[in-house]
């Protein structure tokens, strides 16, 4: 008799459509089990999605090398404009915020005086004119989210080396300072004033 009772109960649990309108405790347990499994699968899928999301964002970011190569690529064209930093947007595109603010303030003060700004040459090549056919970029990590790029090239037949101190911000890589092998550096030009 016990076996028949168990069979009767088991058949009620697995029956897709109950014969009576009142759900019994076995039917509720089965429904609860299905909900828990669905919830578990959803949380696992969400966790996997969150875990792999930052990997895609990191892979899409340009590297420090490509940032520097992007700066110097326009100088290879003899009839090109290089990378002029004559607008606020251009300055903010290449320089970290504190240095960009110094450059913009200096330029605005010079314009009010009717004078030439402190940055009276192209900071990327340490000259006003150029004839560059090739450049070499050597990158070295100095700390977390910081690097130094040494850019070597011949400009108008003269060997030139420019060292860029880079910092990685939320927006991407930016220049924190430029050293032309002489004193002062780019930041030093503005800190004197």
ROSE-270306 format. One record per atom (N, C-alpha, C): residue number from 1; x, y, z. Coordinates in steps of 0.2 Angstrom, whole numbers, plus 5000, padded with zeros to 4 digits. Layout:
N
+-----+------+------+------+
|   k |   c1 |   c2 |   c3 |
+-----+------+------+------+
| NUM |    X |    Y |    Z |
...
+-----+------+------+------+
// end
This chain:
193
+-----+------+------+------+
|   k |   c1 |   c2 |   c3 |
+-----+------+------+------+
|   1 | 5004 | 4994 | 5000 |
|   1 | 5000 | 5000 | 5000 |
|   1 | 5004 | 5006 | 5000 |
|   2 | 5010 | 5006 | 5003 |
|   2 | 5014 | 5012 | 5004 |
|   2 | 5017 | 5014 | 4997 |
|   3 | 5019 | 5009 | 4993 |
|   3 | 5021 | 5009 | 4986 |
|   3 | 5016 | 5013 | 4982 |
|   4 | 5010 | 5011 | 4983 |
|   4 | 5005 | 5014 | 4979 |
|   4 | 5004 | 5021 | 4980 |
|   5 | 5004 | 5023 | 4987 |
|   5 | 5003 | 5030 | 4989 |
|   5 | 5009 | 5034 | 4986 |
|   6 | 5015 | 5031 | 4986 |
|   6 | 5021 | 5035 | 4984 |
|   6 | 5020 | 5036 | 4976 |
|   7 | 5018 | 5031 | 4973 |
|   7 | 5017 | 5031 | 4965 |
|   7 | 5012 | 5037 | 4964 |
|   8 | 5006 | 5037 | 4968 |
|   8 | 5001 | 5042 | 4967 |
|   8 | 5004 | 5049 | 4968 |
|   9 | 5008 | 5050 | 4973 |
|   9 | 5011 | 5056 | 4975 |
|   9 | 5016 | 5058 | 4969 |
|  10 | 5020 | 5054 | 4967 |
|  10 | 5025 | 5055 | 4962 |
|  10 | 5021 | 5057 | 4955 |
|  11 | 5016 | 5053 | 4954 |
|  11 | 5013 | 5055 | 4947 |
|  11 | 5009 | 5062 | 4948 |
|  12 | 5008 | 5064 | 4954 |
|  12 | 5005 | 5071 | 4954 |
|  12 | 5010 | 5076 | 4953 |
|  13 | 5016 | 5075 | 4956 |
|  13 | 5022 | 5080 | 4955 |
|  13 | 5024 | 5081 | 4948 |
|  14 | 5024 | 5076 | 4944 |
|  14 | 5026 | 5076 | 4937 |
|  14 | 5021 | 5078 | 4932 |
|  15 | 5015 | 5078 | 4934 |
|  15 | 5009 | 5079 | 4930 |
|  15 | 5009 | 5086 | 4927 |
|  16 | 5010 | 5088 | 4921 |
|  16 | 5010 | 5095 | 4919 |
|  16 | 5004 | 5099 | 4920 |
|  17 | 4998 | 5096 | 4920 |
|  17 | 4992 | 5100 | 4921 |
|  17 | 4989 | 5096 | 4927 |
|  18 | 4988 | 5100 | 4933 |
|  18 | 4985 | 5096 | 4938 |
|  18 | 4977 | 5095 | 4937 |
|  19 | 4975 | 5090 | 4940 |
|  19 | 4968 | 5088 | 4939 |
|  19 | 4963 | 5092 | 4943 |
|  20 | 4966 | 5094 | 4949 |
|  20 | 4962 | 5098 | 4953 |
|  20 | 4964 | 5106 | 4953 |
|  21 | 4960 | 5110 | 4955 |
|  21 | 4962 | 5117 | 4954 |
|  21 | 4967 | 5120 | 4960 |
|  22 | 4967 | 5116 | 4965 |
|  22 | 4971 | 5118 | 4971 |
|  22 | 4978 | 5115 | 4970 |
|  23 | 4983 | 5119 | 4970 |
|  23 | 4990 | 5116 | 4970 |
|  23 | 4992 | 5113 | 4976 |
|  24 | 4995 | 5107 | 4976 |
|  24 | 4997 | 5104 | 4982 |
|  24 | 5005 | 5106 | 4984 |
|  25 | 5007 | 5104 | 4989 |
|  25 | 5014 | 5106 | 4991 |
|  25 | 5019 | 5103 | 4987 |
|  26 | 5018 | 5098 | 4983 |
|  26 | 5023 | 5095 | 4979 |
|  26 | 5024 | 5099 | 4972 |
|  27 | 5018 | 5101 | 4970 |
|  27 | 5018 | 5106 | 4964 |
|  27 | 5021 | 5112 | 4965 |
|  28 | 5020 | 5115 | 4971 |
|  28 | 5024 | 5121 | 4973 |
|  28 | 5031 | 5120 | 4974 |
|  29 | 5033 | 5115 | 4977 |
|  29 | 5040 | 5113 | 4977 |
|  29 | 5044 | 5113 | 4970 |
|  30 | 5040 | 5110 | 4966 |
|  30 | 5043 | 5109 | 4959 |
|  30 | 5044 | 5116 | 4955 |
|  31 | 5039 | 5120 | 4956 |
|  31 | 5039 | 5127 | 4953 |
|  31 | 5044 | 5131 | 4957 |
|  32 | 5045 | 5130 | 4963 |
|  32 | 5050 | 5134 | 4967 |
|  32 | 5057 | 5132 | 4964 |
|  33 | 5058 | 5125 | 4963 |
|  33 | 5064 | 5123 | 4961 |
|  33 | 5066 | 5125 | 4954 |
|  34 | 5061 | 5126 | 4949 |
|  34 | 5062 | 5129 | 4943 |
|  34 | 5064 | 5136 | 4943 |
|  35 | 5061 | 5140 | 4947 |
|  35 | 5062 | 5147 | 4948 |
|  35 | 5069 | 5148 | 4951 |
|  36 | 5071 | 5143 | 4956 |
|  36 | 5078 | 5144 | 4958 |
|  36 | 5083 | 5142 | 4953 |
|  37 | 5082 | 5137 | 4949 |
|  37 | 5087 | 5135 | 4943 |
|  37 | 5087 | 5141 | 4938 |
|  38 | 5082 | 5144 | 4937 |
|  38 | 5082 | 5150 | 4932 |
|  38 | 5085 | 5156 | 4935 |
|  39 | 5084 | 5157 | 4941 |
|  39 | 5088 | 5163 | 4944 |
|  39 | 5095 | 5161 | 4945 |
|  40 | 5097 | 5155 | 4946 |
|  40 | 5104 | 5153 | 4946 |
|  40 | 5108 | 5154 | 4939 |
|  41 | 5104 | 5152 | 4934 |
|  41 | 5107 | 5152 | 4927 |
|  41 | 5108 | 5160 | 4925 |
|  42 | 5103 | 5164 | 4927 |
|  42 | 5103 | 5171 | 4926 |
|  42 | 5109 | 5174 | 4929 |
|  43 | 5110 | 5173 | 4936 |
|  43 | 5116 | 5176 | 4939 |
|  43 | 5122 | 5173 | 4937 |
|  44 | 5123 | 5167 | 4934 |
|  44 | 5129 | 5165 | 4931 |
|  44 | 5130 | 5168 | 4925 |
|  45 | 5125 | 5169 | 4921 |
|  45 | 5126 | 5173 | 4914 |
|  45 | 5128 | 5180 | 4916 |
|  46 | 5125 | 5183 | 4920 |
|  46 | 5127 | 5190 | 4922 |
|  46 | 5134 | 5191 | 4924 |
|  47 | 5136 | 5186 | 4929 |
|  47 | 5143 | 5186 | 4931 |
|  47 | 5148 | 5185 | 4926 |
|  48 | 5147 | 5181 | 4921 |
|  48 | 5151 | 5180 | 4915 |
|  48 | 5151 | 5186 | 4911 |
|  49 | 5146 | 5189 | 4910 |
|  49 | 5145 | 5195 | 4906 |
|  49 | 5149 | 5201 | 4909 |
|  50 | 5149 | 5202 | 4916 |
|  50 | 5152 | 5207 | 4919 |
|  50 | 5160 | 5205 | 4919 |
|  51 | 5162 | 5199 | 4920 |
|  51 | 5169 | 5197 | 4920 |
|  51 | 5172 | 5199 | 4914 |
|  52 | 5169 | 5198 | 4908 |
|  52 | 5172 | 5199 | 4902 |
|  52 | 5171 | 5206 | 4899 |
|  53 | 5167 | 5210 | 4902 |
|  53 | 5166 | 5216 | 4899 |
|  53 | 5172 | 5221 | 4899 |
|  54 | 5176 | 5221 | 4905 |
|  54 | 5182 | 5225 | 4905 |
|  54 | 5187 | 5223 | 4900 |
|  55 | 5188 | 5217 | 4899 |
|  55 | 5193 | 5214 | 4894 |
|  55 | 5192 | 5217 | 4887 |
|  56 | 5185 | 5218 | 4885 |
|  56 | 5184 | 5221 | 4879 |
|  56 | 5186 | 5228 | 4879 |
|  57 | 5184 | 5232 | 4884 |
|  57 | 5186 | 5239 | 4884 |
|  57 | 5193 | 5240 | 4884 |
|  58 | 5197 | 5236 | 4888 |
|  58 | 5204 | 5237 | 4888 |
|  58 | 5207 | 5235 | 4881 |
|  59 | 5205 | 5230 | 4878 |
|  59 | 5207 | 5229 | 4871 |
|  59 | 5206 | 5234 | 4866 |
|  60 | 5201 | 5238 | 4867 |
|  60 | 5199 | 5243 | 4862 |
|  60 | 5203 | 5249 | 4863 |
|  61 | 5206 | 5250 | 4869 |
|  61 | 5210 | 5256 | 4870 |
|  61 | 5217 | 5256 | 4866 |
|  62 | 5218 | 5262 | 4863 |
|  62 | 5225 | 5263 | 4860 |
|  62 | 5230 | 5262 | 4865 |
|  63 | 5236 | 5259 | 4862 |
|  63 | 5242 | 5259 | 4867 |
|  63 | 5246 | 5265 | 4867 |
|  64 | 5250 | 5266 | 4871 |
|  64 | 5254 | 5272 | 4872 |
|  64 | 5259 | 5273 | 4865 |
|  65 | 5261 | 5267 | 4863 |
|  65 | 5265 | 5267 | 4856 |
|  65 | 5261 | 5270 | 4851 |
|  66 | 5254 | 5268 | 4850 |
|  66 | 5250 | 5270 | 4845 |
|  66 | 5248 | 5278 | 4846 |
|  67 | 5248 | 5280 | 4852 |
|  67 | 5246 | 5287 | 4854 |
|  67 | 5252 | 5291 | 4851 |
|  68 | 5258 | 5289 | 4853 |
|  68 | 5264 | 5293 | 4851 |
|  68 | 5265 | 5293 | 4843 |
|  69 | 5264 | 5287 | 4840 |
|  69 | 5265 | 5286 | 4833 |
|  69 | 5260 | 5291 | 4829 |
|  70 | 5254 | 5291 | 4832 |
|  70 | 5249 | 5295 | 4829 |
|  70 | 5250 | 5303 | 4830 |
|  71 | 5254 | 5305 | 4835 |
|  71 | 5257 | 5312 | 4835 |
|  71 | 5262 | 5313 | 4829 |
|  72 | 5266 | 5309 | 4828 |
|  72 | 5272 | 5310 | 4824 |
|  72 | 5270 | 5308 | 4816 |
|  73 | 5265 | 5304 | 4815 |
|  73 | 5264 | 5302 | 4808 |
|  73 | 5263 | 5308 | 4803 |
|  74 | 5259 | 5313 | 4805 |
|  74 | 5258 | 5319 | 4801 |
|  74 | 5264 | 5323 | 4799 |
|  75 | 5270 | 5322 | 4802 |
|  75 | 5276 | 5325 | 4801 |
|  75 | 5280 | 5322 | 4795 |
|  76 | 5278 | 5316 | 4793 |
|  76 | 5281 | 5313 | 4788 |
|  76 | 5280 | 5316 | 4781 |
|  77 | 5274 | 5319 | 4781 |
|  77 | 5271 | 5322 | 4775 |
|  77 | 5275 | 5329 | 4774 |
|  78 | 5279 | 5330 | 4769 |
|  78 | 5282 | 5337 | 4768 |
|  78 | 5277 | 5343 | 4768 |
|  79 | 5272 | 5341 | 4765 |
|  79 | 5267 | 5347 | 4764 |
|  79 | 5261 | 5347 | 4769 |
|  80 | 5262 | 5343 | 4774 |
|  80 | 5257 | 5342 | 4780 |
|  80 | 5258 | 5348 | 4785 |
|  81 | 5253 | 5348 | 4789 |
|  81 | 5253 | 5353 | 4794 |
|  81 | 5256 | 5351 | 4801 |
|  82 | 5258 | 5345 | 4801 |
|  82 | 5260 | 5342 | 4808 |
|  82 | 5254 | 5341 | 4812 |
|  83 | 5256 | 5343 | 4819 |
|  83 | 5250 | 5343 | 4824 |
|  83 | 5250 | 5349 | 4827 |
|  84 | 5246 | 5354 | 4824 |
|  84 | 5246 | 5361 | 4827 |
|  84 | 5242 | 5361 | 4834 |
|  85 | 5245 | 5364 | 4839 |
|  85 | 5241 | 5364 | 4845 |
|  85 | 5239 | 5372 | 4846 |
|  86 | 5235 | 5374 | 4841 |
|  86 | 5233 | 5381 | 4841 |
|  86 | 5226 | 5382 | 4844 |
|  87 | 5223 | 5377 | 4846 |
|  87 | 5216 | 5377 | 4848 |
|  87 | 5216 | 5374 | 4855 |
|  88 | 5211 | 5376 | 4859 |
|  88 | 5211 | 5373 | 4866 |
|  88 | 5209 | 5365 | 4865 |
|  89 | 5205 | 5363 | 4861 |
|  89 | 5203 | 5356 | 4860 |
|  89 | 5210 | 5352 | 4858 |
|  90 | 5214 | 5355 | 4854 |
|  90 | 5220 | 5351 | 4852 |
|  90 | 5225 | 5351 | 4858 |
|  91 | 5225 | 5356 | 4862 |
|  91 | 5230 | 5356 | 4868 |
|  91 | 5227 | 5350 | 4872 |
|  92 | 5221 | 5350 | 4874 |
|  92 | 5218 | 5345 | 4878 |
|  92 | 5218 | 5338 | 4875 |
|  93 | 5218 | 5337 | 4869 |
|  93 | 5219 | 5331 | 4866 |
|  93 | 5226 | 5328 | 4867 |
|  94 | 5231 | 5332 | 4867 |
|  94 | 5238 | 5329 | 4868 |
|  94 | 5241 | 5329 | 4875 |
|  95 | 5239 | 5334 | 4879 |
|  95 | 5242 | 5335 | 4885 |
|  95 | 5237 | 5334 | 4891 |
|  96 | 5240 | 5332 | 4897 |
|  96 | 5236 | 5330 | 4903 |
|  96 | 5233 | 5337 | 4905 |
|  97 | 5228 | 5337 | 4909 |
|  97 | 5224 | 5343 | 4911 |
|  97 | 5228 | 5349 | 4914 |
|  98 | 5232 | 5347 | 4919 |
|  98 | 5236 | 5353 | 4922 |
|  98 | 5241 | 5356 | 4917 |
|  99 | 5244 | 5352 | 4913 |
|  99 | 5249 | 5355 | 4908 |
|  99 | 5245 | 5359 | 4903 |
| 100 | 5239 | 5356 | 4901 |
| 100 | 5235 | 5359 | 4896 |
| 100 | 5232 | 5366 | 4898 |
| 101 | 5230 | 5366 | 4904 |
| 101 | 5228 | 5373 | 4907 |
| 101 | 5233 | 5378 | 4907 |
| 102 | 5240 | 5376 | 4909 |
| 102 | 5245 | 5381 | 4909 |
| 102 | 5246 | 5383 | 4902 |
| 103 | 5246 | 5379 | 4897 |
| 103 | 5247 | 5381 | 4890 |
| 103 | 5242 | 5386 | 4888 |
| 104 | 5236 | 5384 | 4889 |
| 104 | 5230 | 5388 | 4887 |
| 104 | 5230 | 5395 | 4890 |
| 105 | 5231 | 5395 | 4897 |
| 105 | 5231 | 5401 | 4900 |
| 105 | 5237 | 5406 | 4898 |
| 106 | 5243 | 5403 | 4896 |
| 106 | 5248 | 5407 | 4894 |
| 106 | 5246 | 5410 | 4887 |
| 107 | 5243 | 5406 | 4883 |
| 107 | 5242 | 5408 | 4876 |
| 107 | 5236 | 5414 | 4876 |
| 108 | 5231 | 5413 | 4881 |
| 108 | 5226 | 5418 | 4881 |
| 108 | 5229 | 5425 | 4884 |
| 109 | 5234 | 5424 | 4889 |
| 109 | 5237 | 5430 | 4892 |
| 109 | 5241 | 5434 | 4886 |
| 110 | 5245 | 5430 | 4882 |
| 110 | 5249 | 5433 | 4877 |
| 110 | 5244 | 5436 | 4872 |
| 111 | 5239 | 5433 | 4870 |
| 111 | 5234 | 5436 | 4865 |
| 111 | 5231 | 5442 | 4868 |
| 112 | 5230 | 5443 | 4874 |
| 112 | 5227 | 5449 | 4877 |
| 112 | 5233 | 5455 | 4876 |
| 113 | 5239 | 5453 | 4877 |
| 113 | 5244 | 5458 | 4877 |
| 113 | 5246 | 5459 | 4870 |
| 114 | 5244 | 5455 | 4865 |
| 114 | 5246 | 5456 | 4858 |
| 114 | 5253 | 5453 | 4857 |
| 115 | 5255 | 5448 | 4861 |
| 115 | 5262 | 5446 | 4861 |
| 115 | 5262 | 5438 | 4859 |
| 116 | 5268 | 5435 | 4858 |
| 116 | 5268 | 5428 | 4856 |
| 116 | 5268 | 5424 | 4863 |
| 117 | 5265 | 5419 | 4863 |
| 117 | 5265 | 5414 | 4869 |
| 117 | 5272 | 5411 | 4870 |
| 118 | 5272 | 5408 | 4876 |
| 118 | 5279 | 5405 | 4878 |
| 118 | 5280 | 5399 | 4873 |
| 119 | 5275 | 5396 | 4871 |
| 119 | 5276 | 5390 | 4866 |
| 119 | 5276 | 5393 | 4859 |
| 120 | 5282 | 5395 | 4857 |
| 120 | 5282 | 5398 | 4850 |
| 120 | 5285 | 5393 | 4845 |
| 121 | 5285 | 5387 | 4846 |
| 121 | 5288 | 5382 | 4842 |
| 121 | 5283 | 5376 | 4843 |
| 122 | 5284 | 5371 | 4838 |
| 122 | 5281 | 5365 | 4839 |
| 122 | 5284 | 5360 | 4844 |
| 123 | 5280 | 5359 | 4849 |
| 123 | 5283 | 5355 | 4855 |
| 123 | 5285 | 5348 | 4853 |
| 124 | 5282 | 5345 | 4848 |
| 124 | 5283 | 5338 | 4847 |
| 124 | 5290 | 5337 | 4843 |
| 125 | 5292 | 5342 | 4840 |
| 125 | 5298 | 5341 | 4836 |
| 125 | 5304 | 5346 | 4838 |
| 126 | 5302 | 5351 | 4842 |
| 126 | 5307 | 5356 | 4845 |
| 126 | 5309 | 5360 | 4839 |
| 127 | 5305 | 5362 | 4835 |
| 127 | 5307 | 5367 | 4829 |
| 127 | 5301 | 5370 | 4826 |
| 128 | 5302 | 5375 | 4822 |
| 128 | 5296 | 5378 | 4819 |
| 128 | 5295 | 5375 | 4812 |
| 129 | 5300 | 5373 | 4809 |
| 129 | 5300 | 5370 | 4802 |
| 129 | 5302 | 5362 | 4802 |
| 130 | 5300 | 5358 | 4798 |
| 130 | 5302 | 5351 | 4798 |
| 130 | 5303 | 5348 | 4791 |
| 131 | 5307 | 5343 | 4790 |
| 131 | 5308 | 5339 | 4785 |
| 131 | 5310 | 5332 | 4788 |
| 132 | 5305 | 5328 | 4790 |
| 132 | 5306 | 5322 | 4793 |
| 132 | 5303 | 5316 | 4789 |
| 133 | 5308 | 5311 | 4787 |
| 133 | 5306 | 5306 | 4783 |
| 133 | 5304 | 5300 | 4787 |
| 134 | 5307 | 5299 | 4793 |
| 134 | 5305 | 5293 | 4797 |
| 134 | 5307 | 5295 | 4804 |
| 135 | 5304 | 5291 | 4809 |
| 135 | 5305 | 5292 | 4816 |
| 135 | 5305 | 5285 | 4819 |
| 136 | 5308 | 5285 | 4825 |
| 136 | 5309 | 5279 | 4829 |
| 136 | 5306 | 5280 | 4836 |
| 137 | 5302 | 5276 | 4838 |
| 137 | 5299 | 5277 | 4845 |
| 137 | 5301 | 5271 | 4849 |
| 138 | 5304 | 5273 | 4855 |
| 138 | 5306 | 5268 | 4860 |
| 138 | 5302 | 5269 | 4866 |
| 139 | 5298 | 5265 | 4869 |
| 139 | 5293 | 5266 | 4874 |
| 139 | 5296 | 5262 | 4880 |
| 140 | 5295 | 5265 | 4886 |
| 140 | 5297 | 5261 | 4892 |
| 140 | 5292 | 5263 | 4898 |
| 141 | 5289 | 5258 | 4901 |
| 141 | 5285 | 5259 | 4906 |
| 141 | 5289 | 5261 | 4913 |
| 142 | 5286 | 5267 | 4916 |
| 142 | 5290 | 5269 | 4922 |
| 142 | 5286 | 5268 | 4928 |
| 143 | 5279 | 5267 | 4928 |
| 143 | 5275 | 5265 | 4934 |
| 143 | 5268 | 5263 | 4931 |
| 144 | 5264 | 5262 | 4935 |
| 144 | 5257 | 5260 | 4933 |
| 144 | 5254 | 5266 | 4930 |
| 145 | 5252 | 5265 | 4924 |
| 145 | 5249 | 5270 | 4920 |
| 145 | 5253 | 5276 | 4918 |
| 146 | 5260 | 5275 | 4918 |
| 146 | 5265 | 5280 | 4916 |
| 146 | 5270 | 5277 | 4912 |
| 147 | 5272 | 5281 | 4907 |
| 147 | 5277 | 5278 | 4902 |
| 147 | 5281 | 5284 | 4900 |
| 148 | 5287 | 5282 | 4897 |
| 148 | 5292 | 5287 | 4894 |
| 148 | 5293 | 5285 | 4887 |
| 149 | 5292 | 5289 | 4882 |
| 149 | 5293 | 5288 | 4875 |
| 149 | 5298 | 5292 | 4872 |
| 150 | 5304 | 5289 | 4870 |
| 150 | 5309 | 5292 | 4867 |
| 150 | 5308 | 5292 | 4859 |
| 151 | 5308 | 5298 | 4856 |
| 151 | 5306 | 5298 | 4849 |
| 151 | 5313 | 5301 | 4846 |
| 152 | 5316 | 5297 | 4841 |
| 152 | 5322 | 5299 | 4838 |
| 152 | 5320 | 5300 | 4830 |
| 153 | 5323 | 5306 | 4827 |
| 153 | 5322 | 5307 | 4820 |
| 153 | 5327 | 5312 | 4818 |
| 154 | 5327 | 5313 | 4811 |
| 154 | 5331 | 5318 | 4808 |
| 154 | 5327 | 5323 | 4805 |
| 155 | 5328 | 5329 | 4808 |
| 155 | 5324 | 5335 | 4805 |
| 155 | 5329 | 5340 | 4802 |
| 156 | 5327 | 5340 | 4795 |
| 156 | 5332 | 5345 | 4791 |
| 156 | 5339 | 5342 | 4791 |
| 157 | 5340 | 5336 | 4792 |
| 157 | 5346 | 5333 | 4792 |
| 157 | 5350 | 5333 | 4799 |
| 158 | 5347 | 5336 | 4804 |
| 158 | 5349 | 5336 | 4811 |
| 158 | 5346 | 5331 | 4815 |
| 159 | 5350 | 5326 | 4818 |
| 159 | 5347 | 5321 | 4823 |
| 159 | 5344 | 5324 | 4829 |
| 160 | 5338 | 5322 | 4830 |
| 160 | 5334 | 5325 | 4836 |
| 160 | 5331 | 5320 | 4840 |
| 161 | 5331 | 5321 | 4846 |
| 161 | 5328 | 5316 | 4851 |
| 161 | 5323 | 5320 | 4856 |
| 162 | 5317 | 5318 | 4856 |
| 162 | 5312 | 5321 | 4860 |
| 162 | 5310 | 5316 | 4865 |
| 163 | 5309 | 5317 | 4872 |
| 163 | 5307 | 5312 | 4876 |
| 163 | 5300 | 5315 | 4879 |
| 164 | 5295 | 5310 | 4878 |
| 164 | 5288 | 5312 | 4881 |
| 164 | 5287 | 5308 | 4887 |
| 165 | 5285 | 5312 | 4892 |
| 165 | 5283 | 5308 | 4898 |
| 165 | 5275 | 5307 | 4898 |
| 166 | 5273 | 5301 | 4898 |
| 166 | 5266 | 5300 | 4896 |
| 166 | 5262 | 5298 | 4903 |
| 167 | 5256 | 5299 | 4903 |
| 167 | 5252 | 5297 | 4908 |
| 167 | 5245 | 5294 | 4905 |
| 168 | 5242 | 5289 | 4908 |
| 168 | 5236 | 5286 | 4906 |
| 168 | 5230 | 5289 | 4910 |
| 169 | 5226 | 5292 | 4907 |
| 169 | 5220 | 5295 | 4910 |
| 169 | 5214 | 5291 | 4908 |
| 170 | 5208 | 5292 | 4910 |
| 170 | 5202 | 5289 | 4908 |
| 170 | 5201 | 5290 | 4901 |
| 171 | 5203 | 5296 | 4898 |
| 171 | 5202 | 5297 | 4891 |
| 171 | 5207 | 5294 | 4886 |
| 172 | 5212 | 5291 | 4889 |
| 172 | 5217 | 5288 | 4885 |
| 172 | 5224 | 5291 | 4887 |
| 173 | 5229 | 5290 | 4883 |
| 173 | 5236 | 5293 | 4885 |
| 173 | 5237 | 5300 | 4884 |
| 174 | 5240 | 5304 | 4888 |
| 174 | 5241 | 5311 | 4887 |
| 174 | 5249 | 5312 | 4889 |
| 175 | 5251 | 5318 | 4887 |
| 175 | 5258 | 5320 | 4888 |
| 175 | 5258 | 5324 | 4895 |
| 176 | 5262 | 5322 | 4899 |
| 176 | 5263 | 5325 | 4906 |
| 176 | 5269 | 5330 | 4905 |
| 177 | 5274 | 5329 | 4901 |
| 177 | 5280 | 5334 | 4900 |
| 177 | 5283 | 5332 | 4894 |
| 178 | 5287 | 5336 | 4891 |
| 178 | 5292 | 5335 | 4885 |
| 178 | 5299 | 5337 | 4887 |
| 179 | 5303 | 5333 | 4886 |
| 179 | 5310 | 5335 | 4887 |
| 179 | 5314 | 5335 | 4880 |
| 180 | 5317 | 5341 | 4878 |
| 180 | 5321 | 5341 | 4872 |
| 180 | 5328 | 5340 | 4873 |
| 181 | 5330 | 5338 | 4879 |
| 181 | 5338 | 5337 | 4880 |
| 181 | 5341 | 5344 | 4882 |
| 182 | 5337 | 5349 | 4883 |
| 182 | 5340 | 5355 | 4886 |
| 182 | 5335 | 5357 | 4892 |
| 183 | 5337 | 5362 | 4895 |
| 183 | 5333 | 5365 | 4901 |
| 183 | 5330 | 5371 | 4898 |
| 184 | 5324 | 5372 | 4900 |
| 184 | 5319 | 5368 | 4904 |
| 184 | 5315 | 5364 | 4899 |
| 185 | 5311 | 5359 | 4903 |
| 185 | 5306 | 5355 | 4899 |
| 185 | 5300 | 5359 | 4897 |
| 186 | 5295 | 5356 | 4894 |
| 186 | 5289 | 5360 | 4892 |
| 186 | 5286 | 5362 | 4899 |
| 187 | 5285 | 5358 | 4903 |
| 187 | 5282 | 5360 | 4910 |
| 187 | 5286 | 5366 | 4913 |
| 188 | 5292 | 5365 | 4913 |
| 188 | 5297 | 5370 | 4916 |
| 188 | 5296 | 5377 | 4912 |
| 189 | 5295 | 5377 | 4906 |
| 189 | 5294 | 5384 | 4903 |
| 189 | 5288 | 5388 | 4906 |
| 190 | 5283 | 5384 | 4908 |
| 190 | 5277 | 5388 | 4911 |
| 190 | 5277 | 5388 | 4918 |
| 191 | 5281 | 5384 | 4922 |
| 191 | 5282 | 5385 | 4929 |
| 191 | 5286 | 5391 | 4931 |
| 192 | 5290 | 5393 | 4926 |
| 192 | 5295 | 5399 | 4927 |
| 192 | 5291 | 5405 | 4928 |
| 193 | 5285 | 5405 | 4924 |
| 193 | 5281 | 5412 | 4923 |
| 193 | 5277 | 5413 | 4929 |
+-----+------+------+------+
// end
